[in-house]
Amino acid sequence: MTPEQKLRQLGITLLPVTPPIANYVNAVRTGSLLFLAGKGPAGGASGIVGKDITIEQAYQHARSTGLALIAVMKDELGSLERVKRIVKVLGMVNAVPGFGDQPKVINGCSDLFVEVFGERGKHARSAVGMGSLPNNIPVEIECIVEIDARAQRSGGVAPKKPTAKKAAKKKRL
């Protein structure tokens, strides 16, 4: 079953990709890796986990953030079938001091990736607490994705090829 078919089976429709809120791009491809910028949950969620938001609510926010990341993957690659593997996830949780359940929160994203991509969705991960996040969002997640070499970019920043002049200079050195 393709990732798109799995999303349909789960009754999930990806939302449009949100534009960056500052001077950066949603994703950068280098070689066979796609680096996704940090995203937060849809719908303008805000609050501090352990104070305003429960672990269960934060789990759902992390899942929503995972969907935003999948939408970026699809936008960049054209098809989620081009995702070879979710390599690394960094999950940041806006939590009260002393909060220690960041892994339970970020499982919302990790569980989603495995549901959608199967074995290809299993990844290395860090789940850390933060004193604050932009716009007081409860979670921010970024990831690194290995892509099929045939994948074509639709946005972001492509690595520049050296000009003939630079290549000749490098050769002389």
Secondary structure, 3 states (H helix, E strand, C coil): CCHHHHHHHCCCCCCCCCCCCCCCCCEEEECCEEEEEEECCCCCCCCCECCCECHHHHHHHHHHHHHHHHHHHHHHHCCHHHEEEEEEEEEEEEECCCCCCHHHHHHHHHHHHHHHHHHHHCCEEEEEEECCCHHHCCEEEEEEEEECCCCCCCCCECCCCCCHHHHHHHHHC
